[in-house]
Amino acid sequence: MNNATVDQATIDRVIQMAWEDRTTFDAIQRQFGLNESAVIRLMRKSMKASSFKMWRSRVAGRKTKHQALRSDEVKRFKSRDQKNRDF
């Protein structure tokens, strides 16, 4: 995904997914083709410095953001609140 050719709605969706605790970087990569370092670059570019630092400290070391570190109990991609939506 090249940021120069991506619409704002797509960038907003990537940012939203990056903030979600249960959405892994692997899921973002599958859907948008951005690996973890590309998501970090996008977040740094798109957010205020203080917001980026807050996000970075929040996701650093968080097991739910990395598929390989996740518990086997977490198998769903979407929230229970989204059960009426198809993804």
PDB file of N, CA, C and O in Angstrom:
ATOM      1  N   MET A   1       0.842  -1.171   0.000  1.00  0.00           N
ATOM      2  CA  MET A   1       0.000   0.000   0.000  1.00  0.00           C
ATOM      3  C   MET A   1       0.886   1.232   0.000  1.00  0.00           C
ATOM      4  O   MET A   1       1.669   1.437   0.928  1.00  0.00           O
ATOM      5  N   ASN A   2       0.772   2.030  -1.005  1.00  0.00           N
ATOM      6  CA  ASN A   2       1.532   3.263  -1.120  1.00  0.00           C
ATOM      7  C   ASN A   2       0.671   4.407  -0.594  1.00  0.00           C
ATOM      8  O   ASN A   2      -0.429   4.641  -1.095  1.00  0.00           O
ATOM      9  N   ASN A   3       1.172   5.121   0.417  1.00  0.00           N
ATOM     10  CA  ASN A   3       0.381   6.176   1.050  1.00  0.00           C
ATOM     11  C   ASN A   3      -0.039   7.267   0.083  1.00  0.00           C
ATOM     12  O   ASN A   3      -1.073   7.903   0.292  1.00  0.00           O
ATOM     13  N   ALA A   4       0.730   7.502  -0.968  1.00  0.00           N
ATOM     14  CA  ALA A   4       0.412   8.565  -1.919  1.00  0.00           C
ATOM     15  C   ALA A   4      -0.832   8.237  -2.735  1.00  0.00           C
ATOM     16  O   ALA A   4      -1.518   9.143  -3.207  1.00  0.00           O
ATOM     17  N   THR A   5      -1.128   6.956  -2.904  1.00  0.00           N
ATOM     18  CA  THR A   5      -2.259   6.559  -3.742  1.00  0.00           C
ATOM     19  C   THR A   5      -3.454   6.040  -2.942  1.00  0.00           C
ATOM     20  O   THR A   5      -4.436   5.586  -3.528  1.00  0.00           O
ATOM     21  N   VAL A   6      -3.382   6.100  -1.630  1.00  0.00           N
ATOM     22  CA  VAL A   6      -4.434   5.558  -0.785  1.00  0.00           C
ATOM     23  C   VAL A   6      -5.368   6.676  -0.336  1.00  0.00           C
ATOM     24  O   VAL A   6      -4.922   7.759   0.041  1.00  0.00           O
ATOM     25  N   ASP A   7      -6.662   6.398  -0.383  1.00  0.00           N
ATOM     26  CA  ASP A   7      -7.615   7.423   0.042  1.00  0.00           C
ATOM     27  C   ASP A   7      -7.646   7.537   1.570  1.00  0.00           C
ATOM     28  O   ASP A   7      -7.203   6.640   2.287  1.00  0.00           O
ATOM     29  N   GLN A   8      -8.175   8.648   2.038  1.00  0.00           N
ATOM     30  CA  GLN A   8      -8.187   8.937   3.471  1.00  0.00           C
ATOM     31  C   GLN A   8      -9.028   7.925   4.250  1.00  0.00           C
ATOM     32  O   GLN A   8      -8.711   7.614   5.398  1.00  0.00           O
ATOM     33  N   ALA A   9     -10.077   7.419   3.650  1.00  0.00           N
ATOM     34  CA  ALA A   9     -10.923   6.436   4.334  1.00  0.00           C
ATOM     35  C   ALA A   9     -10.140   5.159   4.654  1.00  0.00           C
ATOM     36  O   ALA A   9     -10.323   4.570   5.720  1.00  0.00           O
ATOM     37  N   THR A  10      -9.275   4.734   3.742  1.00  0.00           N
ATOM     38  CA  THR A  10      -8.459   3.543   3.971  1.00  0.00           C
ATOM     39  C   THR A  10      -7.443   3.799   5.075  1.00  0.00           C
ATOM     40  O   THR A  10      -7.244   2.954   5.948  1.00  0.00           O
ATOM     41  N   ILE A  11      -6.803   4.955   5.037  1.00  0.00           N
ATOM     42  CA  ILE A  11      -5.843   5.315   6.086  1.00  0.00           C
ATOM     43  C   ILE A  11      -6.546   5.361   7.438  1.00  0.00           C
ATOM     44  O   ILE A  11      -6.017   4.865   8.433  1.00  0.00           O
ATOM     45  N   ASP A  12      -7.737   5.956   7.476  1.00  0.00           N
ATOM     46  CA  ASP A  12      -8.504   6.022   8.719  1.00  0.00           C
ATOM     47  C   ASP A  12      -8.831   4.628   9.242  1.00  0.00           C
ATOM     48  O   ASP A  12      -8.780   4.393  10.449  1.00  0.00           O
ATOM     49  N   ARG A  13      -9.163   3.707   8.352  1.00  0.00           N
ATOM     50  CA  ARG A  13      -9.490   2.338   8.764  1.00  0.00           C
ATOM     51  C   ARG A  13      -8.268   1.623   9.324  1.00  0.00           C
ATOM     52  O   ARG A  13      -8.371   0.905  10.318  1.00  0.00           O
ATOM     53  N   VAL A  14      -7.111   1.814   8.694  1.00  0.00           N
ATOM     54  CA  VAL A  14      -5.878   1.203   9.209  1.00  0.00           C
ATOM     55  C   VAL A  14      -5.577   1.745  10.605  1.00  0.00           C
ATOM     56  O   VAL A  14      -5.219   0.986  11.505  1.00  0.00           O
ATOM     57  N   ILE A  15      -5.722   3.054  10.782  1.00  0.00           N
ATOM     58  CA  ILE A  15      -5.471   3.667  12.091  1.00  0.00           C
ATOM     59  C   ILE A  15      -6.445   3.107  13.127  1.00  0.00           C
ATOM     60  O   ILE A  15      -6.047   2.790  14.248  1.00  0.00           O
ATOM     61  N   GLN A  16      -7.703   2.988  12.757  1.00  0.00           N
ATOM     62  CA  GLN A  16      -8.702   2.435  13.671  1.00  0.00           C
ATOM     63  C   GLN A  16      -8.339   1.004  14.064  1.00  0.00           C
ATOM     64  O   GLN A  16      -8.409   0.646  15.240  1.00  0.00           O
ATOM     65  N   MET A  17      -7.958   0.198  13.100  1.00  0.00           N
ATOM     66  CA  MET A  17      -7.588  -1.189  13.386  1.00  0.00           C
ATOM     67  C   MET A  17      -6.337  -1.259  14.253  1.00  0.00           C
ATOM     68  O   MET A  17      -6.229  -2.132  15.115  1.00  0.00           O
ATOM     69  N   ALA A  18      -5.394  -0.351  14.034  1.00  0.00           N
ATOM     70  CA  ALA A  18      -4.169  -0.340  14.828  1.00  0.00           C
ATOM     71  C   ALA A  18      -4.462   0.000  16.290  1.00  0.00           C
ATOM     72  O   ALA A  18      -3.784  -0.502  17.186  1.00  0.00           O
ATOM     73  N   TRP A  19      -5.452   0.835  16.538  1.00  0.00           N
ATOM     74  CA  TRP A  19      -5.834   1.190  17.905  1.00  0.00           C
ATOM     75  C   TRP A  19      -6.591   0.065  18.599  1.00  0.00           C
ATOM     76  O   TRP A  19      -6.566  -0.021  19.826  1.00  0.00           O
ATOM     77  N   GLU A  20      -7.260  -0.794  17.848  1.00  0.00           N
ATOM     78  CA  GLU A  20      -8.046  -1.874  18.449  1.00  0.00           C
ATOM     79  C   GLU A  20      -7.121  -2.910  19.085  1.00  0.00           C
ATOM     80  O   GLU A  20      -6.146  -3.342  18.471  1.00  0.00           O
ATOM     81  N   ASP A  21      -7.431  -3.299  20.310  1.00  0.00           N
ATOM     82  CA  ASP A  21      -6.577  -4.245  21.031  1.00  0.00           C
ATOM     83  C   ASP A  21      -6.554  -5.626  20.392  1.00  0.00           C
ATOM     84  O   ASP A  21      -5.504  -6.267  20.352  1.00  0.00           O
ATOM     85  N   ARG A  22      -7.673  -6.087  19.901  1.00  0.00           N
ATOM     86  CA  ARG A  22      -7.748  -7.461  19.405  1.00  0.00           C
ATOM     87  C   ARG A  22      -7.379  -7.616  17.935  1.00  0.00           C
ATOM     88  O   ARG A  22      -7.240  -8.742  17.459  1.00  0.00           O
ATOM     89  N   THR A  23      -7.220  -6.535  17.216  1.00  0.00           N
ATOM     90  CA  THR A  23      -6.839  -6.636  15.808  1.00  0.00           C
ATOM     91  C   THR A  23      -5.323  -6.766  15.717  1.00  0.00           C
ATOM     92  O   THR A  23      -4.589  -5.872  16.140  1.00  0.00           O
ATOM     93  N   THR A  24      -4.862  -7.874  15.168  1.00  0.00           N
ATOM     94  CA  THR A  24      -3.418  -8.114  15.090  1.00  0.00           C
ATOM     95  C   THR A  24      -2.801  -7.360  13.917  1.00  0.00           C
ATOM     96  O   THR A  24      -3.485  -6.970  12.971  1.00  0.00           O
ATOM     97  N   PHE A  25      -1.499  -7.170  14.008  1.00  0.00           N
ATOM     98  CA  PHE A  25      -0.769  -6.593  12.876  1.00  0.00           C
ATOM     99  C   PHE A  25      -0.855  -7.530  11.674  1.00  0.00           C
ATOM    100  O   PHE A  25      -0.834  -7.079  10.528  1.00  0.00           O
ATOM    101  N   ASP A  26      -0.950  -8.825  11.935  1.00  0.00           N
ATOM    102  CA  ASP A  26      -1.093  -9.801  10.847  1.00  0.00           C
ATOM    103  C   ASP A  26      -2.390  -9.578  10.080  1.00  0.00           C
ATOM    104  O   ASP A  26      -2.414  -9.687   8.854  1.00  0.00           O
ATOM    105  N   ALA A  27      -3.470  -9.267  10.795  1.00  0.00           N
ATOM    106  CA  ALA A  27      -4.755  -9.005  10.136  1.00  0.00           C
ATOM    107  C   ALA A  27      -4.678  -7.744   9.281  1.00  0.00           C
ATOM    108  O   ALA A  27      -5.230  -7.698   8.182  1.00  0.00           O
ATOM    109  N   ILE A  28      -3.996  -6.728   9.787  1.00  0.00           N
ATOM    110  CA  ILE A  28      -3.818  -5.491   9.015  1.00  0.00           C
ATOM    111  C   ILE A  28      -2.990  -5.778   7.768  1.00  0.00           C
ATOM    112  O   ILE A  28      -3.279  -5.256   6.691  1.00  0.00           O
ATOM    113  N   GLN A  29      -1.966  -6.604   7.913  1.00  0.00           N
ATOM    114  CA  GLN A  29      -1.138  -6.944   6.755  1.00  0.00           C
ATOM    115  C   GLN A  29      -1.932  -7.731   5.719  1.00  0.00           C
ATOM    116  O   GLN A  29      -1.810  -7.474   4.521  1.00  0.00           O
ATOM    117  N   ARG A  30      -2.743  -8.687   6.169  1.00  0.00           N
ATOM    118  CA  ARG A  30      -3.556  -9.460   5.223  1.00  0.00           C
ATOM    119  C   ARG A  30      -4.545  -8.568   4.474  1.00  0.00           C
ATOM    120  O   ARG A  30      -4.756  -8.743   3.274  1.00  0.00           O
ATOM    121  N   GLN A  31      -5.143  -7.621   5.176  1.00  0.00           N
ATOM    122  CA  GLN A  31      -6.181  -6.803   4.552  1.00  0.00           C
ATOM    123  C   GLN A  31      -5.622  -5.656   3.720  1.00  0.00           C
ATOM    124  O   GLN A  31      -6.177  -5.322   2.674  1.00  0.00           O
ATOM    125  N   PHE A  32      -4.514  -5.042   4.180  1.00  0.00           N
ATOM    126  CA  PHE A  32      -4.012  -3.838   3.521  1.00  0.00           C
ATOM    127  C   PHE A  32      -2.594  -3.962   2.976  1.00  0.00           C
ATOM    128  O   PHE A  32      -2.122  -3.058   2.287  1.00  0.00           O
ATOM    129  N   GLY A  33      -1.903  -5.064   3.272  1.00  0.00           N
ATOM    130  CA  GLY A  33      -0.548  -5.245   2.767  1.00  0.00           C
ATOM    131  C   GLY A  33       0.505  -4.453   3.519  1.00  0.00           C
ATOM    132  O   GLY A  33       1.603  -4.244   3.004  1.00  0.00           O
ATOM    133  N   LEU A  34       0.190  -4.009   4.729  1.00  0.00           N
ATOM    134  CA  LEU A  34       1.138  -3.245   5.544  1.00  0.00           C
ATOM    135  C   LEU A  34       1.660  -4.120   6.676  1.00  0.00           C
ATOM    136  O   LEU A  34       0.880  -4.639   7.475  1.00  0.00           O
ATOM    137  N   ASN A  35       2.980  -4.283   6.744  1.00  0.00           N
ATOM    138  CA  ASN A  35       3.532  -5.029   7.865  1.00  0.00           C
ATOM    139  C   ASN A  35       3.592  -4.115   9.094  1.00  0.00           C
ATOM    140  O   ASN A  35       3.225  -2.943   9.015  1.00  0.00           O
ATOM    141  N   GLU A  36       4.050  -4.645  10.214  1.00  0.00           N
ATOM    142  CA  GLU A  36       4.049  -3.879  11.464  1.00  0.00           C
ATOM    143  C   GLU A  36       4.841  -2.584  11.352  1.00  0.00           C
ATOM    144  O   GLU A  36       4.377  -1.540  11.811  1.00  0.00           O
ATOM    145  N   SER A  37       6.022  -2.630  10.753  1.00  0.00           N
ATOM    146  CA  SER A  37       6.830  -1.409  10.651  1.00  0.00           C
ATOM    147  C   SER A  37       6.171  -0.368   9.748  1.00  0.00           C
ATOM    148  O   SER A  37       6.307   0.831   9.990  1.00  0.00           O
ATOM    149  N   ALA A  38       5.462  -0.810   8.715  1.00  0.00           N
ATOM    150  CA  ALA A  38       4.745   0.133   7.847  1.00  0.00           C
ATOM    151  C   ALA A  38       3.567   0.768   8.585  1.00  0.00           C
ATOM    152  O   ALA A  38       3.270   1.946   8.386  1.00  0.00           O
ATOM    153  N   VAL A  39       2.899  -0.010   9.432  1.00  0.00           N
ATOM    154  CA  VAL A  39       1.805   0.545  10.238  1.00  0.00           C
ATOM    155  C   VAL A  39       2.360   1.587  11.203  1.00  0.00           C
ATOM    156  O   VAL A  39       1.758   2.645  11.387  1.00  0.00           O
ATOM    157  N   ILE A  40       3.494   1.298  11.812  1.00  0.00           N
ATOM    158  CA  ILE A  40       4.123   2.245  12.732  1.00  0.00           C
ATOM    159  C   ILE A  40       4.478   3.533  11.997  1.00  0.00           C
ATOM    160  O   ILE A  40       4.243   4.625  12.516  1.00  0.00           O
ATOM    161  N   ARG A  41       5.039   3.417  10.797  1.00  0.00           N
ATOM    162  CA  ARG A  41       5.362   4.621  10.011  1.00  0.00           C
ATOM    163  C   ARG A  41       4.106   5.418   9.673  1.00  0.00           C
ATOM    164  O   ARG A  41       4.100   6.645   9.772  1.00  0.00           O
ATOM    165  N   LEU A  42       3.041   4.720   9.273  1.00  0.00           N
ATOM    166  CA  LEU A  42       1.780   5.387   8.952  1.00  0.00           C
ATOM    167  C   LEU A  42       1.215   6.101  10.177  1.00  0.00           C
ATOM    168  O   LEU A  42       0.752   7.238  10.078  1.00  0.00           O
ATOM    169  N   MET A  43       1.252   5.444  11.313  1.00  0.00           N
ATOM    170  CA  MET A  43       0.738   6.051  12.545  1.00  0.00           C
ATOM    171  C   MET A  43       1.565   7.277  12.920  1.00  0.00           C
ATOM    172  O   MET A  43       1.010   8.305  13.308  1.00  0.00           O
ATOM    173  N   ARG A  44       2.878   7.173  12.808  1.00  0.00           N
ATOM    174  CA  ARG A  44       3.747   8.305  13.144  1.00  0.00           C
ATOM    175  C   ARG A  44       3.458   9.492  12.234  1.00  0.00           C
ATOM    176  O   ARG A  44       3.433  10.636  12.688  1.00  0.00           O
ATOM    177  N   LYS A  45       3.242   9.221  10.957  1.00  0.00           N
ATOM    178  CA  LYS A  45       2.999  10.281   9.972  1.00  0.00           C
ATOM    179  C   LYS A  45       1.613  10.911  10.132  1.00  0.00           C
ATOM    180  O   LYS A  45       1.440  12.105   9.889  1.00  0.00           O
ATOM    181  N   SER A  46       0.636  10.116  10.536  1.00  0.00           N
ATOM    182  CA  SER A  46      -0.759  10.556  10.531  1.00  0.00           C
ATOM    183  C   SER A  46      -1.243  11.135  11.855  1.00  0.00           C
ATOM    184  O   SER A  46      -2.296  11.770  11.900  1.00  0.00           O
ATOM    185  N   MET A  47      -0.502  10.929  12.916  1.00  0.00           N
ATOM    186  CA  MET A  47      -0.973  11.341  14.240  1.00  0.00           C
ATOM    187  C   MET A  47      -0.091  12.424  14.835  1.00  0.00           C
ATOM    188  O   MET A  47       1.050  12.620  14.417  1.00  0.00           O
ATOM    189  N   LYS A  48      -0.645  13.127  15.825  1.00  0.00           N
ATOM    190  CA  LYS A  48       0.165  14.059  16.600  1.00  0.00           C
ATOM    191  C   LYS A  48       1.212  13.245  17.356  1.00  0.00           C
ATOM    192  O   LYS A  48       0.999  12.069  17.648  1.00  0.00           O
ATOM    193  N   ALA A  49       2.336  13.872  17.669  1.00  0.00           N
ATOM    194  CA  ALA A  49       3.422  13.165  18.351  1.00  0.00           C
ATOM    195  C   ALA A  49       2.958  12.564  19.675  1.00  0.00           C
ATOM    196  O   ALA A  49       3.313  11.430  19.994  1.00  0.00           O
ATOM    197  N   SER A  50       2.175  13.303  20.441  1.00  0.00           N
ATOM    198  CA  SER A  50       1.714  12.791  21.736  1.00  0.00           C
ATOM    199  C   SER A  50       0.774  11.594  21.560  1.00  0.00           C
ATOM    200  O   SER A  50       0.826  10.647  22.345  1.00  0.00           O
ATOM    201  N   SER A  51      -0.075  11.633  20.546  1.00  0.00           N
ATOM    202  CA  SER A  51      -0.985  10.509  20.282  1.00  0.00           C
ATOM    203  C   SER A  51      -0.203   9.286  19.825  1.00  0.00           C
ATOM    204  O   SER A  51      -0.510   8.163  20.225  1.00  0.00           O
ATOM    205  N   PHE A  52       0.810   9.505  18.985  1.00  0.00           N
ATOM    206  CA  PHE A  52       1.635   8.393  18.526  1.00  0.00           C
ATOM    207  C   PHE A  52       2.351   7.739  19.707  1.00  0.00           C
ATOM    208  O   PHE A  52       2.386   6.512  19.807  1.00  0.00           O
ATOM    209  N   LYS A  53       2.921   8.545  20.599  1.00  0.00           N
ATOM    210  CA  LYS A  53       3.623   7.992  21.763  1.00  0.00           C
ATOM    211  C   LYS A  53       2.669   7.199  22.654  1.00  0.00           C
ATOM    212  O   LYS A  53       3.033   6.146  23.179  1.00  0.00           O
ATOM    213  N   MET A  54       1.448   7.707  22.822  1.00  0.00           N
ATOM    214  CA  MET A  54       0.454   6.999  23.625  1.00  0.00           C
ATOM    215  C   MET A  54       0.107   5.654  22.977  1.00  0.00           C
ATOM    216  O   MET A  54       0.039   4.631  23.659  1.00  0.00           O
ATOM    217  N   TRP A  55      -0.112   5.663  21.661  1.00  0.00           N
ATOM    218  CA  TRP A  55      -0.431   4.420  20.952  1.00  0.00           C
ATOM    219  C   TRP A  55       0.732   3.447  21.030  1.00  0.00           C
ATOM    220  O   TRP A  55       0.540   2.257  21.278  1.00  0.00           O
ATOM    221  N   ARG A  56       1.931   3.952  20.818  1.00  0.00           N
ATOM    222  CA  ARG A  56       3.122   3.103  20.795  1.00  0.00           C
ATOM    223  C   ARG A  56       3.335   2.423  22.138  1.00  0.00           C
ATOM    224  O   ARG A  56       3.634   1.230  22.196  1.00  0.00           O
ATOM    225  N   SER A  57       3.180   3.186  23.224  1.00  0.00           N
ATOM    226  CA  SER A  57       3.350   2.580  24.545  1.00  0.00           C
ATOM    227  C   SER A  57       2.230   1.584  24.834  1.00  0.00           C
ATOM    228  O   SER A  57       2.433   0.611  25.561  1.00  0.00           O
ATOM    229  N   ARG A  58       1.063   1.824  24.272  1.00  0.00           N
ATOM    230  CA  ARG A  58      -0.073   0.919  24.471  1.00  0.00           C
ATOM    231  C   ARG A  58       0.145  -0.426  23.778  1.00  0.00           C
ATOM    232  O   ARG A  58      -0.164  -1.467  24.358  1.00  0.00           O
ATOM    233  N   VAL A  59       0.667  -0.426  22.558  1.00  0.00           N
ATOM    234  CA  VAL A  59       0.793  -1.674  21.804  1.00  0.00           C
ATOM    235  C   VAL A  59       2.136  -2.367  21.997  1.00  0.00           C
ATOM    236  O   VAL A  59       2.279  -3.536  21.637  1.00  0.00           O
ATOM    237  N   ALA A  60       3.110  -1.682  22.551  1.00  0.00           N
ATOM    238  CA  ALA A  60       4.434  -2.284  22.732  1.00  0.00           C
ATOM    239  C   ALA A  60       4.331  -3.487  23.674  1.00  0.00           C
ATOM    240  O   ALA A  60       3.944  -3.349  24.834  1.00  0.00           O
ATOM    241  N   GLY A  61       4.672  -4.630  23.172  1.00  0.00           N
ATOM    242  CA  GLY A  61       4.669  -5.844  23.974  1.00  0.00           C
ATOM    243  C   GLY A  61       3.299  -6.451  24.216  1.00  0.00           C
ATOM    244  O   GLY A  61       3.188  -7.443  24.937  1.00  0.00           O
ATOM    245  N   ARG A  62       2.258  -5.883  23.634  1.00  0.00           N
ATOM    246  CA  ARG A  62       0.894  -6.402  23.824  1.00  0.00           C
ATOM    247  C   ARG A  62       0.740  -7.698  23.032  1.00  0.00           C
ATOM    248  O   ARG A  62       0.907  -7.713  21.813  1.00  0.00           O
ATOM    249  N   LYS A  63       0.426  -8.768  23.726  1.00  0.00           N
ATOM    250  CA  LYS A  63       0.323 -10.078  23.085  1.00  0.00           C
ATOM    251  C   LYS A  63      -0.805 -10.151  22.069  1.00  0.00           C
ATOM    252  O   LYS A  63      -0.703 -10.885  21.086  1.00  0.00           O
ATOM    253  N   THR A  64      -1.875  -9.404  22.288  1.00  0.00           N
ATOM    254  CA  THR A  64      -3.020  -9.504  21.381  1.00  0.00           C
ATOM    255  C   THR A  64      -2.757  -8.855  20.029  1.00  0.00           C
ATOM    256  O   THR A  64      -3.524  -9.082  19.093  1.00  0.00           O
ATOM    257  N   LYS A  65      -1.701  -8.056  19.892  1.00  0.00           N
ATOM    258  CA  LYS A  65      -1.400  -7.412  18.617  1.00  0.00           C
ATOM    259  C   LYS A  65      -0.553  -8.299  17.716  1.00  0.00           C
ATOM    260  O   LYS A  65      -0.322  -7.959  16.556  1.00  0.00           O
ATOM    261  N   HIS A  66      -0.085  -9.436  18.236  1.00  0.00           N
ATOM    262  CA  HIS A  66       0.777 -10.333  17.471  1.00  0.00           C
ATOM    263  C   HIS A  66       0.168 -11.730  17.471  1.00  0.00           C
ATOM    264  O   HIS A  66       0.007 -12.341  18.527  1.00  0.00           O
ATOM    265  N   GLN A  67      -0.162 -12.222  16.314  1.00  0.00           N
ATOM    266  CA  GLN A  67      -0.823 -13.523  16.177  1.00  0.00           C
ATOM    267  C   GLN A  67      -0.020 -14.639  16.849  1.00  0.00           C
ATOM    268  O   GLN A  67      -0.601 -15.507  17.501  1.00  0.00           O
ATOM    269  N   ALA A  68       1.296 -14.628  16.700  1.00  0.00           N
ATOM    270  CA  ALA A  68       2.126 -15.698  17.249  1.00  0.00           C
ATOM    271  C   ALA A  68       2.138 -15.688  18.779  1.00  0.00           C
ATOM    272  O   ALA A  68       2.341 -16.735  19.395  1.00  0.00           O
ATOM    273  N   LEU A  69       1.926 -14.538  19.398  1.00  0.00           N
ATOM    274  CA  LEU A  69       1.957 -14.437  20.853  1.00  0.00           C
ATOM    275  C   LEU A  69       0.585 -14.614  21.496  1.00  0.00           C
ATOM    276  O   LEU A  69       0.477 -14.724  22.718  1.00  0.00           O
ATOM    277  N   ARG A  70      -0.448 -14.643  20.683  1.00  0.00           N
ATOM    278  CA  ARG A  70      -1.819 -14.729  21.192  1.00  0.00           C
ATOM    279  C   ARG A  70      -2.112 -16.067  21.828  1.00  0.00           C
ATOM    280  O   ARG A  70      -1.547 -17.093  21.450  1.00  0.00           O
ATOM    281  N   SER A  71      -2.993 -16.038  22.788  1.00  0.00           N
ATOM    282  CA  SER A  71      -3.488 -17.262  23.408  1.00  0.00           C
ATOM    283  C   SER A  71      -4.323 -18.034  22.387  1.00  0.00           C
ATOM    284  O   SER A  71      -4.950 -17.435  21.513  1.00  0.00           O
ATOM    285  N   ASP A  72      -4.329 -19.338  22.499  1.00  0.00           N
ATOM    286  CA  ASP A  72      -5.143 -20.158  21.596  1.00  0.00           C
ATOM    287  C   ASP A  72      -6.638 -19.938  21.816  1.00  0.00           C
ATOM    288  O   ASP A  72      -7.453 -20.290  20.964  1.00  0.00           O
ATOM    289  N   GLU A  73      -6.995 -19.358  22.960  1.00  0.00           N
ATOM    290  CA  GLU A  73      -8.401 -19.100  23.264  1.00  0.00           C
ATOM    291  C   GLU A  73      -8.981 -17.985  22.398  1.00  0.00           C
ATOM    292  O   GLU A  73     -10.193 -17.930  22.187  1.00  0.00           O
ATOM    293  N   VAL A  74      -8.124 -17.095  21.895  1.00  0.00           N
ATOM    294  CA  VAL A  74      -8.588 -15.966  21.090  1.00  0.00           C
ATOM    295  C   VAL A  74      -8.561 -16.393  19.633  1.00  0.00           C
ATOM    296  O   VAL A  74      -7.498 -16.434  19.012  1.00  0.00           O
ATOM    297  N   LYS A  75      -9.709 -16.705  19.096  1.00  0.00           N
ATOM    298  CA  LYS A  75      -9.774 -17.191  17.723  1.00  0.00           C
ATOM    299  C   LYS A  75     -10.567 -16.261  16.816  1.00  0.00           C
ATOM    300  O   LYS A  75     -10.445 -16.343  15.594  1.00  0.00           O
ATOM    301  N   ARG A  76     -11.373 -15.384  17.391  1.00  0.00           N
ATOM    302  CA  ARG A  76     -12.215 -14.539  16.555  1.00  0.00           C
ATOM    303  C   ARG A  76     -11.493 -13.261  16.166  1.00  0.00           C
ATOM    304  O   ARG A  76     -10.624 -12.774  16.888  1.00  0.00           O
ATOM    305  N   PHE A  77     -11.868 -12.728  15.011  1.00  0.00           N
ATOM    306  CA  PHE A  77     -11.273 -11.502  14.502  1.00  0.00           C
ATOM    307  C   PHE A  77     -12.097 -10.292  14.893  1.00  0.00           C
ATOM    308  O   PHE A  77     -11.561  -9.198  15.070  1.00  0.00           O
ATOM    309  N   LYS A  78     -13.400 -10.484  15.026  1.00  0.00           N
ATOM    310  CA  LYS A  78     -14.260  -9.339  15.308  1.00  0.00           C
ATOM    311  C   LYS A  78     -14.795  -9.395  16.734  1.00  0.00           C
ATOM    312  O   LYS A  78     -14.840 -10.455  17.359  1.00  0.00           O
ATOM    313  N   SER A  79     -15.188  -8.264  17.218  1.00  0.00           N
ATOM    314  CA  SER A  79     -15.737  -8.132  18.555  1.00  0.00           C
ATOM    315  C   SER A  79     -17.094  -8.822  18.645  1.00  0.00           C
ATOM    316  O   SER A  79     -17.795  -8.961  17.643  1.00  0.00           O
ATOM    317  N   ARG A  80     -17.452  -9.243  19.827  1.00  0.00           N
ATOM    318  CA  ARG A  80     -18.788  -9.822  20.026  1.00  0.00           C
ATOM    319  C   ARG A  80     -19.872  -8.795  19.729  1.00  0.00           C
ATOM    320  O   ARG A  80     -20.985  -9.158  19.348  1.00  0.00           O
ATOM    321  N   ASP A  81     -19.553  -7.516  19.900  1.00  0.00           N
ATOM    322  CA  ASP A  81     -20.510  -6.448  19.600  1.00  0.00           C
ATOM    323  C   ASP A  81     -20.810  -6.361  18.115  1.00  0.00           C
ATOM    324  O   ASP A  81     -21.802  -5.747  17.723  1.00  0.00           O
ATOM    325  N   GLN A  82     -19.977  -6.959  17.286  1.00  0.00           N
ATOM    326  CA  GLN A  82     -20.128  -6.883  15.838  1.00  0.00           C
ATOM    327  C   GLN A  82     -20.722  -8.163  15.261  1.00  0.00           C
ATOM    328  O   GLN A  82     -20.549  -8.436  14.073  1.00  0.00           O
ATOM    329  N   LYS A  83     -21.408  -8.940  16.064  1.00  0.00           N
ATOM    330  CA  LYS A  83     -21.878 -10.246  15.594  1.00  0.00           C
ATOM    331  C   LYS A  83     -22.890 -10.158  14.465  1.00  0.00           C
ATOM    332  O   LYS A  83     -23.086 -11.136  13.743  1.00  0.00           O
ATOM    333  N   ASN A  84     -23.532  -9.021  14.294  1.00  0.00           N
ATOM    334  CA  ASN A  84     -24.501  -8.872  13.211  1.00  0.00           C
ATOM    335  C   ASN A  84     -23.863  -8.414  11.908  1.00  0.00           C
ATOM    336  O   ASN A  84     -24.543  -8.294  10.889  1.00  0.00           O
ATOM    337  N   ARG A  85     -22.583  -8.162  11.937  1.00  0.00           N
ATOM    338  CA  ARG A  85     -21.875  -7.728  10.733  1.00  0.00           C
ATOM    339  C   ARG A  85     -21.105  -8.892  10.130  1.00  0.00           C
ATOM    340  O   ARG A  85     -20.650  -9.784  10.846  1.00  0.00           O
ATOM    341  N   ASP A  86     -20.965  -8.879   8.840  1.00  0.00           N
ATOM    342  CA  ASP A  86     -20.153  -9.889   8.157  1.00  0.00           C
ATOM    343  C   ASP A  86     -18.846  -9.257   7.726  1.00  0.00           C
ATOM    344  O   ASP A  86     -18.834  -8.237   7.037  1.00  0.00           O
ATOM    345  N   PHE A  87     -17.740  -9.871   8.136  1.00  0.00           N
ATOM    346  CA  PHE A  87     -16.419  -9.386   7.734  1.00  0.00           C
ATOM    347  C   PHE A  87     -15.712 -10.441   6.947  1.00  0.00           C
ATOM    348  O   PHE A  87     -14.580 -10.232   6.512  1.00  0.00           O
TER     349      PHE A  87
END
